Amino acid sequence: MLLLCQNEGETNMEKKITVIPAMLNQQQSQHLKVAAYCRVSTEYDEQTLSLKSQVTHFTCIINENPDWDFAGIYAERNPVPE
């Protein structure tokens, strides 16, 4: 809700208040767009399986929520420098 106050005149100290009701934001009326970030930090084969498991897990979690729209997965295999 937004209140606007305006002076009617320089000599009149009464204020005119106009109430502007809040409008529903488009994002509030739609589903939330959700994405996930999955990452492994080594080059071991077990980590590759972990990355696939993360992607599968978060894809399922997002798709199972009726209030969410699946926006994608960002998966990164980023080995730690020695």
HELIX and SHEET records of a PDB file:
HELIX    1   1 GLN A   26  SER A   29  1                                   4    
HELIX    2   2 ASP A   45  GLU A   64  1                                  20    
SHEET    1   A 2 LEU A   2  ASN A   7  0                                        
SHEET    2   A 2 LYS A  15  ILE A  20 -1                                        
SHEET    1   B 2 LEU A  32  VAL A  40  0                                        
SHEET    2   B 2 TRP A  68  ARG A  77  1                                        
END                                                                             
